[in-house]
Amino acid sequence: MIPPLIETGRVTETRQHGLTRADLLTPDEVAELLAVPRKTILRWAAASYLPAHKLGRRWRFVRDEIERFVGAA
């Protein structure tokens, strides 16, 4: 059985091997993709405007979630 990827309590998609390093982006990488300052990315993440996950003190972003965010904008 393939485990589902859980996002905020709901199943969003199914992955065979879970997330890889290539699926996770740093704030700097997201800032480059969206062509906005890093500080803006961090403010958007803290305000829940941008889909983000805090791991300890660091923000990480799932590539697919960012792509959906950009597509919806």
C-alpha positions, -999 to +999 in steps of 0.1 A: +000+000+000+013+035-009+011+059+021-007+092+014+009+126+019-010+144+047-013+182+046-032+199+074-052+169+082-064+160+047-050+137+020-037+157-009-019+132-031-002+099-029+036+094-032+055+062-034+086+072-015+076+104+003+094+137+000+130+139-012+155+167-008+146+180-043+110+184-031+119+207-003+129+243-009+147+268+014+134+304+017+162+315-006+152+291-033+115+302-031+126+338-032+145+332-064+116+313-079+091+340-071+115+369-077+108+385-043+131+392-014+139+365+011+124+386+039+091+387+020+090+349+018+096+346+055+068+372+063+044+354+040+052+320+056+047+334+091+014+349+081+003+316+064-001+334+031+024+311+015+022+273+022+052+266+044+063+242+072+085+252+101+110+225+111+125+237+143+135+273+137+138+269+099+111+273+072+109+247+045+086+247+014+073+218-006+079+224-043+045+211-054+027+234-029+046+264-041+038+255-077+001+252-069+003+286-050+018+303-081-007+286-104-036+298-082-024+334-081 
